[in-house]
Amino acid sequence: MDSDPTTERLRSLIAKITYLTTKGEIQWERQLDSAHRYARWNNNLLILGPDVSSADHRTPRYLFITPFDSPDCIEISSDRADLGAAVLALVGAVESVTAQTPPSDPFSITPELIDRLTQ
Amino acid sequence: MSTEFPLSDEAQHLSQIPMFRQLDNVELENLAEGVDQVTYKAGETVFHEHDHGDALYVVESGSIRIWVRDEDTQEITLSELKPGEFFGELSVFDGGERSANATATVDTVLHRLSREDFQKFLVKYPDAAVDVIREIGARMRQTNALVSQRVTRNINREMDEKMTFGQRIADKVASFGGSWAFIGLYSGALLIWMTVNSLILSRMGKGPDGAQWDPYPYILLNLMLSMTAALQAPIIMMSQNRAGEKDRLAAEQDFKVNLKSELMLEELIRKDRAREAQLDQLLRAFNSQQDPAGGLTRP
């Protein structure tokens, strides 16, 4: 199937992100009770969503990429015929590398925070 | 009217630019006399926003980025101009300040046409003025599109654009079914139905065999009420599902915006601390070379 150059560039971008993820060069983070995964890469923010379990195959996944120094953004959904498989491959890679990573809890009450507030 | 003599280099360059293609050789030579060729290295600024605008530029080779800073001091690129395209026309028209910044993205050669010469040119060649106006219109549309993209996604509008006819009907039914108007109309219809059957048809509306249309306890009315409720429930649920989907998308959008803002703030604070540390270091180094009484302190 022929595809346009933009699709090809997006496909290679997703493949690159997947490769860097499996090599551990992109550190994906997750928060407690959230299915989102996010990472910083080359001054860009990467978000994998939505906030539904990856076991839910009915809801399409998306990869959202936005540079920190620009309002531009790209969102690629897994229900796209041309790039869906690449997005799902990335989702699989990210799920496997973050499975053992403890989630961060932005609302946790830590001793460091209490120390800082009571100083 | 065209003449046969060879064109100068400057006129030759101008003849390749769409805006000047209608000019004959003499006119191109005349125009070339008022045009300066200027060169910019990659990253050099042609003009800044708010500079006084005194000339129009046409790209001969290279590329020019037109950009502004938004409220968050982020650079927003309005357009990337390629050879043959022009910029700086707004200030030339109104004599006001530059409305954007122009920076060469690669080594670039420009033709610079002064305000007076450009205005004379447009008066003499109205067709070129139409081209310029058309280009300005296209740029305004492009800028509007960019601005609307810059604003956080409007989930309501996106959902509305994707709504099917059935979903629109479901929303209307749910909206009307949950209003005082519906309760009033429904109660009125029930009252009329019961009143007509109990007071009028019970006396005058009986058939030859003595049968009456839906007498007390109004079994037909009950059947119709049950049917209405049975149909209304799934329609309202359809509408609620759609509302739930809209909420989910809005929450997703909020998450993206909040996360980006949070991480950007973290980065800014980190940079700010690093700069403070550098500043402290510089002040210490400076003070160590000064008389202690006359040393600088941080505000």
HADDOCK unambig.tbl for C-alpha pairs under 7 A between the chains (distance, minus, plus):
assign (segid A and resid 50 and name CA) (segid B and resid 252 and name CA) 6.67 0.50 0.50
assign (segid A and resid 68 and name CA) (segid B and resid 264 and name CA) 6.67 0.50 0.50
assign (segid A and resid 69 and name CA) (segid B and resid 74 and name CA) 6.17 0.50 0.50
assign (segid A and resid 70 and name CA) (segid B and resid 74 and name CA) 6.25 0.50 0.50
assign (segid A and resid 70 and name CA) (segid B and resid 75 and name CA) 6.69 0.50 0.50
assign (segid A and resid 70 and name CA) (segid B and resid 76 and name CA) 6.82 0.50 0.50
assign (segid A and resid 71 and name CA) (segid B and resid 150 and name CA) 6.05 0.50 0.50
